[in-house]
Amino acid sequence: MNVELSKAVAEQEIQFLDELLRWNQRINLTSVRNRVEACEKHLVDSLIMLKYLPASGRLLDIGSGGGLPGIPLAIARKGLEVTTVDSVGKKIHFQKHLKRLLQIKNLKPCHERLLPLGEDQLIDHPFDFAIARAFSSLDQLLEIALPRLKPGGKLLAMKGPEGKRELADLELGRFVKFCTFGGQYSYHLPSSRSERRLILFIKN
């Protein structure tokens, strides 16, 4: 992974994972229930994104669910102001619990349904970065993310192997006035060798 964490940060990341799995017994936060599998598919996959993010800035996590990747990123990068958004109240309730438990001061969980027009009640625009993990199609994600990014802001779309097909199917002409395609990066998780794909867009 080539991402170094201090002992204190690593301990907080594991505490987050354990709490996620504990709450998952009564609230549907993740389909992954095995601790070792969850460590790779949730923590490792989220923390790989540190390579593409600076030490500081404002980050919007769209469709955050159980706090992925937003919470692991907020724990690892104290200089990032991370706003996590999800439309399911129970999931945001869990995130607020984690914020209190781990004292994550740079985390702001918001219960809100994001619409393409960017008219939000709880979150302040614009953001330097937006990120989404396995959230909707690329065209829908662009419609939601772009109004909330500042010019030059970046969207990081975390996908599985289907990301290659989604990108091929995307009508980039619809968005050419609003953003530039920034490239795609393929990687594999270290143990399962599951394929992942990061697709990058930059707001004009």
For each residue, the residues with C-beta under 8 A, 3 or more apart:
1: 44 47 48 190
2: 51
3: 47 48 50 51 76
4:
5: 9 10 13 47 76
6: 9 10
7: 10 11
8: 11 12
9: 5 6 12 13 75 76
10: 5 6 7 13 14
11: 7 8 14 15
12: 8 9 15 16 75 102
13: 5 9 10 16 17 43 47 72 75 76
14: 10 11 17 18 39 43
15: 11 12 18 19 101 102
16: 12 13 19 20 43 67 71 72 75 98 102
17: 13 14 20 21 35 38 39 42 43
18: 14 15 21 22 35
19: 15 16 22 23 97 98 101
20: 16 17 23 24 29 30 38 42 66 67 94
21: 17 18 24 25 30 33 35 38
22: 18 19 25
23: 19 20 26 27 29 66 94 97
24: 20 21 27 28 29 30 33 66
25: 21 22
26: 23
27: 23 24 90 91 94
28: 24
29: 20 23 24 65 66 91 94
30: 20 21 24 33 38 42 65 66 68
31:
32: 37 38 41 42
33: 21 24 30 37 38
34: 37 38
35: 17 18 21 38 39
36: 39 40
37: 32 33 34 40 41 192
38: 17 20 21 30 32 33 34 35 41 42 43
39: 14 17 35 36 42 43 44
40: 36 37 43 44 45 189 190 191 192
41: 32 37 38 44 45 189 192 194
42: 17 20 30 32 38 39 45 46 68 72
43: 13 14 16 17 38 39 40 46 47 72
44: 1 39 40 41 47 48 189 190
45: 40 41 42 48 69 133 158 189 196
46: 42 43 49 68 69 72 73 133
47: 1 3 5 13 43 44 50 69 72 73 76
48: 1 3 44 45 51 187 196
49: 46 52 53 69 73 131 156 158 198
50: 3 47 53 73 76 77
51: 2 3 48
52: 49 156 198 200
53: 49 50 57 59 73 77 80 129 156
54: 57 128
55: 77 79 80
56: 77 79 80
57: 53 54 79 80 81 128 129
58: 80 81 83 126 127 128 129
59: 53 70 73 80 81 82 83 127 128 129 130 131
60: 83 85 123 127 129 130 131 145 148 149
61: 64 67 69 70 73 82 83 84 85 130 131 132
62: 85 114 130 131 132 135 141 144 145
63: 85 86 87 114 132 133 135 136
64: 61 67 68 70 71 84 85 86 91 95 109
65: 29 30 68 86 88 91
66: 20 23 24 29 30 91 94 95
67: 16 20 61 64 70 71 72 84 91 94 95 98 109
68: 30 42 46 64 65 71 72 133
69: 45 46 47 49 61 72 73 131 133 158
70: 59 61 64 67 73 74 82 83 84 107 131
71: 16 64 67 68 74 75 82 84 95 98 104 107
72: 13 16 42 43 46 47 67 68 69 75 76
73: 46 47 49 50 53 59 61 69 70 76 77 80 82 131
74: 70 71 77 78 80 82 104 106 107
75: 9 12 13 16 71 72 102 104
76: 3 5 9 13 47 50 72 73
77: 50 53 55 56 73 74 80 106
78: 74 105 106
79: 55 56 57 106
80: 53 55 56 57 58 59 73 74 77 106
81: 57 58 59 106 108
82: 59 61 70 71 73 74 106 107 108
83: 58 59 60 61 70 108 109 110 123 127
84: 61 64 67 70 71 92 95 107 108 109 110
85: 60 61 62 63 64 109 110 112 114 122 123
86: 63 64 65 91 92 95 109 110 111
87: 63 111 112 113 114
88: 65 91 92 111
89: 92 93 111
90: 27 93 94
91: 27 29 64 65 66 67 86 88 94 95
92: 84 86 88 89 95 96 109 110 111
93: 89 90 96 97
94: 20 23 27 29 66 67 90 91 97 98
95: 64 66 67 71 84 86 91 92 98 99 107 109
96: 92 93 99 100 109
97: 19 23 93 94 100 101
98: 16 19 67 71 94 95 101 102 104 107
99: 95 96 102 103 104 107 109
100: 96 97 103
101: 15 19 97 98
102: 12 15 16 75 98 99
103: 99 100
104: 71 74 75 98 99 107
105: 78
106: 74 77 78 79 80 81 82
107: 70 71 74 82 84 95 98 99 104
108: 81 82 83 84 123
109: 64 67 83 84 85 86 92 95 96 99
110: 83 84 85 86 92 122 123
111: 86 87 88 89 92 122
112: 85 87 120 121 122 123
113: 87
114: 62 63 85 87 120 144 148
115: 118 119 144
116: 140 143 144 147
117: 147
118: 115 125 147 148
119: 115
120: 112 114 123 125 148
121: 112
122: 85 110 111 112
123: 60 83 85 108 110 112 120 148
124:
125: 118 120 147 148 150
126: 58 148 149 150 153
127: 58 59 60 83 130 148 149 150 153
128: 54 57 58 59 149 150 153 154
129: 53 57 58 59 60 149 153 154 155 156
130: 59 60 61 62 127 145 148 149 153 154 155 156
131: 49 59 60 61 62 69 70 73 155 156 157 158
132: 61 62 63 135 136 141 145 155 156 157 158
133: 45 46 63 68 69 158
134: 158 159 160
135: 62 63 132 141 157
136: 63 132 140 141 144
137: 140 141 166
138: 141 142 157 163 166 167 170 199
139: 142 143 170 171 174 175
140: 116 136 137 143 144
141: 62 132 135 136 137 138 144 145 155 157
142: 138 139 145 146 155 175 178 179 201
143: 116 139 140 146
144: 62 114 115 116 136 140 141 147 148
145: 60 62 130 132 141 142 148 149 155 201
146: 142 143 149 155 175 178 179 201 203
147: 116 117 118 125 144
148: 60 114 118 120 123 125 126 127 130 144 145
149: 60 126 127 128 129 130 145 146 153 154 155 203
150: 125 126 127 128 153 203
151: 203 204
152: 202 203
153: 126 127 128 129 130 149 150 202 203
154: 128 129 130 149 182 200 201 202 203
155: 129 130 131 132 141 142 145 146 149 179 200 201 202 203
156: 49 52 53 129 130 131 132 198 199 200
157: 131 132 135 138 141 163 198 199 200 201
158: 45 49 69 131 132 133 134 196 197 198
159: 134 162 163 166 196 197 198 199
160: 134 163 194 195 196 197
161: 164 195 197
162: 159 165 166
163: 138 157 159 160 166 167 184 197 199
164: 161 167 168 184 197
165: 162 168 169
166: 137 138 159 162 163 169 170 199
167: 138 163 164 170 184 199
168: 164 165
169: 165 166
170: 138 139 166 167
171: 139 174 175
172: 175 176 181
173: 176
174: 139 171
175: 139 142 146 171 172 178 179 201
176: 172 173 179
177: 204
178: 142 146 175 203 204
179: 142 146 155 175 176 201 202 203 204
180: 201 202 204
181: 172 200 201
182: 154 200 201 202
183: 199 200
184: 163 164 167 197 198 199 200
185: 197 198 200
186: 195 196 197 198
187: 48 195 196 197 198
188: 193 194 195 196
189: 40 41 44 45 192 193 194 196
190: 1 40 44 193
191: 40
192: 37 40 41 189
193: 188 189 190
194: 41 160 188 189
195: 160 161 186 187 188
196: 45 48 158 159 160 186 187 188 189
197: 158 159 160 161 163 164 184 185 186 187
198: 49 52 156 157 158 159 184 185 186 187
199: 138 156 157 159 163 166 167 183 184
200: 52 154 155 156 157 181 182 183 184 185
201: 142 145 146 154 155 157 175 179 180 181 182
202: 152 153 154 155 179 180 182
203: 146 149 150 151 152 153 154 155 178 179
204: 151 177 178 179 180
